[in-house]
Amino acid sequence: MKRFGNISTSSSGFPPLVSCRSRDVLATELLVCEILSRVPVKSIMSCKCVCKSWQSIICKSPYFIDLHFSRSKSRTSLGNGGDVSLLIEWVRYAWEGPRLLSAEIQLSEGGGGATVQGEIPVPQCPEGHTVIVGILNGLFCLADNEADCVCVFNPSTRKSTPWIKSAIKQQHEDESEEIQVIDEDGDHVIHEVTYHNFGYAFGYDPATEEHKVVAFWQKKTKTWHGTRFDAVCEVLTICGREDKTNNSSSCRRFREVSVPPKVDAQELSKPLYASGSIYWLYNDLLLKKEPFVLQFNVGTEGFRMFSVPNFIVGEILYPCHGHLIEVDGHLAVVGKKKVDMECQKNNNTSMKMCILHVNHDQDRRMQNANTVTCMSRVACSTSTDYYWIEEAFLMPPPSDWTPILPDAILSIPGTDWFIIKSFEKGDFGFYFYNWRTKYFSSTKTEIVGMASLFQDTTQLSSSFFVLRTYSESLLPVV
């Protein structure tokens, strides 16, 4: 049986045989679902005040919440922005938590604009400094590195999980502890063990509709033989919906996952989620190892490594500083191209973008490889189950800021548009770029209403603004 608000229906989607009056009520709720599922999230929240029936549908009906989420993604895929918003992190001082603002993105064939909607109040952990780990499906994953705990928050509904402390830190509260073990000779010896966190990542399993938080830890073990470092991965699963016992804590569970022996957690880039997997670029600053991409499949909770072909590594300045972005549901590596001094004078934004294609879509993509622009190249792995395609990345250099850096580029989910921003202090403007049509907006987009939020204009000139994109949703958290 399925439920539409307070009314049950059969698994086929049709109402059961009930009285005419009950059928009338069900038909009314289905009609309300059909109408409200096409309304943006911001307007939906106001609709809760219309009546108790609407409030129940909006807040408690899994059918309506899933239908609304599905349709909001389809609106975005049409390229009009849909329920996609811009998150602005205002960071004035390193020791202060960020101030979060939301802005509505308007997209058009010639680029678009953005207008500030308001400030987002974020749950603060009383023990330390809150940071944003990742944003998926309208949910923010927050972390407190000092308290070693995480929280999942929906800014649209203002609902959040409690702060959840790492199971590893629950078991090892002390910063450094001594444990007694039996060595290979059968003797009882003391080992000093320390766990240090090297960051979190946020992922989603479409098959089970579960969100997961991945934490990398470095386990340092001191013995009389010397010191050994091991990478440890901890996965926290958050179901999102309470079980039949209404016990929300049972919807959260921890699990340790083995890490490939070649992986050193402190050498990994910032994570990126795309189509059911989390990716990291191996950042070997000393260039002792060939760069590779590490994949974590959120569903199977297994790791895999992808080699990076020479045509990517050989033509990017400092490969370990490459940036990961999502392009059309795939992982892409973006880097600054190596150019000679003469070209550098004419174009200081020469970029390179290579897209990873894996498994299920291989045949279709390889068949279409000949239709890719003449500036594209294809490189296959020896096992032929994944390959990279280089896409042309053509942008005129902006004249009003310093050369573009790879990590200044972020994608707008469900569209072909990128936002390209400045890292200058006090500058919250950006450009629009369409990677498929190679269109670059000729003028910088300013966020309307931003300056009016600051009473002291000196705050703008001394602050950094970090931009992120996210899709609003009504998805629950427990």
N, C-alpha and C positions, 0 to 999 in steps of 0.2 A: 504493500500500500504506500502511496505517496501522500504528502500533505500540502494543501494550498491554504496557507494561513491556518485556520482552525478546522478546515474541512479535509477529509480523507478522500482519495481517489484510488482506483485500481492501478496495478502496475502498468497497464496498457495506456494509462493517461486519461481514460474515460471515467466519469463518475459512477459510483455504484448505484444499484437500484434502491432508491430512497424515495421519500415523499416528494411531491411537486414543490412544496415550500422549500425543502432542503436543496432541491436541484436549482431553484431560483437563487438561493443564497450562494451556492457554489458557482453558478454562472456569473453572478455579480463579482465574486472574488477573482475569478479567472479573467474577467474583463478588466478589472482594476490592475491585475498583474500585467496584462498585455499593454495597458496604457503607461503605467508607471515605469515599466522596464525600459521605456524609450526616453525617460527623463534623466538629465544629468544628476550626478550625486548631490551636488550643492542644492538643487531644487527639491530633490527627494527628501532631504532632512527636514525641510519645512512642511512637507506633506504629512509627516507623522502627527502633526497637530490637528489634522482635519477631523479624525474620529478614531476610536479605539480599534476598529476593524483595520483601518489603513496602517495604524501604528503596529499592529500585530503582524500584518503582512510584511511590512518593511523590515521589522526587527527580528522576526522569528521564523519566517517561512523560508526553508532551504531552497524550495523551488523558485521563489521569486528572487532571492539573492543570487542564485546561480544564473537565472535567466537574465537578470540585469547585468551581471558581470560579463556574460557572453555577448550581449548586445553592445555593451560599452566598448568591448574590444573590436567588434565589427565596425562600429562607428569610427574608431581610431584607424583601422586598416584602410578606410576609404580616403585617408589623408587629410581629414578636416580637423584633426586634433582630438575630437571626441571628448572623453573625460581626462585627457592628459593635462597635467599641470606642471608648473615649474616650481621647484623647491629652491629657495634662496637661503643659504647658510651665511649669516653674517658673523664673522669672527673678528673681534677687535683685539683681544689679547689671548695668548696661548693658554693662560691659566683660567680663562673664563669659558663657560659652556657656550655653544653657538645659539644665536637667536634665529629662529626659523620662520620664514615668510613663504606664503604660497602665492603664485601668480598664475593667471589663466593664459594659456597659449592660444593665439589665433593664427591659423595657418592659411596661406593662400598660394596661388601659383607663383607669385613674386616674392614669397618669403613669409612674412607675418609680423606679429607683435606679441607683447605680453603686458598684462595689467595686474598689479598687486591686488590680491583679494583680502588678505589679512594675515595675522600672525598665528602660528600653530603652537599651542601649549604642549610641551613634551613632558612625559613622566620623568622625573629626576630621581636618580638613586641617591639616597642621603649619604652614602659612604664616599662618593667620589665624583668623577667628571664623566658626563654622558656624551657618547659619540654615536654617529649613525654608521652601522655596519653595512646595511644594504636596504634597498626598497624593491618589493615585489608585490604585484597584484594589489597595489594600494596599501600594503602593510609596511611599516617601518620596523626594522630590526635595530634595536638600540643596545649598546654595551657599555659597561662600566669596567674599565681595565683595572682599576684599583680594587674594586670589590669582586672582580671575576664573576660577574653576573650579566644576564641579558634579559631583554624585555621585547615583546612584539606589540606594536601599537598601530591602531587604525586611526589616522587623523580625521577621517570623515565622520566616523561614528563616535570618536573620542573614547573608544574602548581599548583596553590593554590587558596583557597578562601581568601577573605579579613579576617582580624581579626574580629570576631563576638563577641560582648559584651553580657554577660548574660542579659536576659530580666529582671530578678529579680534585678540585680544591676543597670540596666537602670532606674527602677522605684524607687529604694532606693539607690541613689548615696551616701548619707552620711553614714559614718560607723555606726552611731547610730542616730536614728530619733525618734521624739515624735509624736504619733498619738492620736487623740481624738476619743474615742469610747463611746458607751452607755452600761453601765453594766446591770446586771440582775435586779437591783433596779430602772432602768430608769435614773440613774444619768450620767452626762457627766464626764468621767475620762480620765486621760492622761496615755498612755502606752508607754514605751520606748522599741523600737524594734531594734534588731541587727541581721544581717545575716552574717553567717560565712561559708565559703566553706570547705567541707571535701573531695574534690576530684572529678575527672571526670572518665568516662568510655566511650568506643567506641564500637558501635555495628552495625549490618547490618541485614536488613530484606530482605531475598531472594525473597519473594513474590513481593515486590514493588521495589526492587533494590535500596532501600534508606539506606543511612548510618545515624546513629543517635549518638549524643553525650549526655550522661546522666550525670547530675551534682547533687550531694547531698549537701544540705544546712542545716545548723542548725539555726532555727529561735529562738532567745532568746527574750522573752517578760518579761519585768519588770513591775509589778503592785504593788499597796500597799498591795496586798495579798501575794506577794512573786515573785519568778521567775519561769517561765515555759519554757521548751525546747521542740520544735517540729521539726521533720525531714521533710524537703521539697525536693521533687525531681523535677528537671527541665529537659525537653527533647528538644533538638534541632535537627530537621530533616533537612538533606541535601540531596536533590533529586539527585544531580550528573549531571543532564542534564537540560538545559534551557527549559522553556516552549515555547509555540508558539509565545508569545509576546516578546521573547528574554530578558525577565526581570529576571535576575539571582537572585535578592533579593526575588522574589516570590517563589523560590525553597528552601527557608530557612524559617522555622517556629518554634516557641517555644510553649511548652505546659507544664503545671504543672500536675504532676501525684501524686495521694495519695500514702502514704507509710504505710505499716503495722505498727500498734501501738507498736509492740515489738522491732522495729528496731531503733537502735541508730547509726547514721551515723558514729560517731567517733570510733565505735567498729568493723567496717567492714575491711576486708583484701583488698589487691590489687585486682582489678576486673579481670575476665577472660571471654573472649568470646568463645562460642562454639555452632555451629549449630543453629543460630538464637536467642540465649539467652546470657545474661551477668550474671555472677555468682560472688558472694562474700561469703567468709567464715566469720561467725560471730566470732570476736576476743574479747571475754570477758576475759581481762587479770586478773581480780579478780576471775574468774570462778564462778560468781554468777548465771549464766544461762547455761543451756545445749547448747553446740555448735550446730549451724544449718547452712545450706547453703541457701542464699537468691538468688532467680532467678528473672531476669527481662526479660520478653518476648519482644523482640524488635518490633515484628509485632503488638501485641495487646497492648503493653505498660502497662502490668499488672505485679504485683509482686506475687511471691509464695515462701513459705519456705519449705525446706526439712530437716527432722530430720537426724542426723548422728548416725548410729547404734553403740551400745556399743563395738562391736568388732573392730571398728575404734578408738573410743575415748579411750577405756581402754588399747590399746596397743601402743599408740603414746605418746611420751614425749611431754608435753605441747601442748595439742590439738589445742589451740588457735594459735599456731605458725605453723600449717599445711600450706602446699603450694598447690595452685590450678594450674593444668596444663590441656591441652587438649590431650586426647588419643583417636584416632580413631573417632574423631568428638564428643566425650563425655567429660563431666567434670570428672576430677579425683582429689582425695585428696592424696597428698604425705606427709608422715611424718617420723620422726626419730623413729624407734621402741625402745620400752623398752627392754633392754637386761641385763642379769646379768653380773657381773664384769668379770667372766671367759670368757664369750662369747665376751665381749667388747675387751679383749686382742687379740682375734683372728680375729674379724671383726668389724672395726669401721665405716662401711658404711651400717649397717643393716637398710633397708628402708621398708616402707609399702606403697602400692598403692591400692586405692579402687576407682572403676569406677562407676559413677551414670548412670543408664539407666531409661529413662522416657517414659511412654505412648506408642507411636506408635510402638516401637521396642521391647516391653516387651515380647510378646509371642515367638518371634523368639529367643530372648536371653535366656529366661527361658528354652526353649527346648534344647538349646545348653549348658546349665549350667553344665550338667554332663560331657561335653567334656573339660571343663576348667581344667587346671593343678591341681594336687592333693593338691597344696598349696593354692587353691582358695576357697573362701567361698561366700555364697549368703545370703543377708539379705533383706527381703521385708518389705515395710511399711504396716501398718494396712489396708490402703485403696487399697493396691496391685497395684497401678498404677505407682509405681516407686520402684526401688530396687538398692542395691549396690552389686558389685562383687569385691572381693579382687583378685588381680593378683599377681603372684610371681614376686618379684623384686630382682634379684640375681646379685650382682656385687662383684668382688674381690676388696679389699681395695687398692686404689692407694698408692704407697709408697713415693711419692714425694710432698705431701701436707697434710694439716690438714684434719680431718674428713669431709666428704661431708655433706652439709646442704641441706634441702629440696628445698630452693629457688635457689640453684645452678643448678637446673635441668630445661631445657626448651625443648619443643618438636619441631621437624621440621615438618611444616604443610604438610599434605597429605602423610606422611610416618610413619613407625614404629620406627623411630630413635629419640633418645634424645641426646642432648648435655649436658654434665656435666662439669661444669667449676669450677675454683678456685676463691676464694674471696681474695687471697693474693695480696697485692700491687705489681704492676709491672708485674703481671703474666697474660698473655692473652692466655694461652694454655687451652685446654679442651680435654675431652674424648668423644668418641661415644659409645652409648649404644642402642641396639635393644631390646625393651621391649617384643616383641613377641617371638623372638628366644633366648632371654637372653644372647645375645652376647655382650661382653664388650671389647673394643679395649685395647690391652695390653700396648700400648705406647701413650703418650700424643701427641695430634695434636697441632703443632705450626702454627700460621697464617703467611703464607709466605708473605714477604714484609712489615710486620708491623714495625720491628725495623728500617728499612731504612727511615721511615717517621719522625723519631725523631733525630734532630741534636744533642741534648743534652741527653745523655743516662740517666742522673739523673732524667729526666722527667718521664721515665718509672718506676723507682723504687718508685716514690712518687705519682703515679697515680693509680686510679681504672678504670677497664675496665668492662663495663656492656654489655653483649651480648644479642641480640634478633634475631629472625628469621622472615623473611617476604618474601612474594611472589610478584615478580614484575608484574606490569600490566600497561595497557594503559588507565585505567578507568578515565573518566573526572571528574573534580571538577568545580563547578561554585560558 
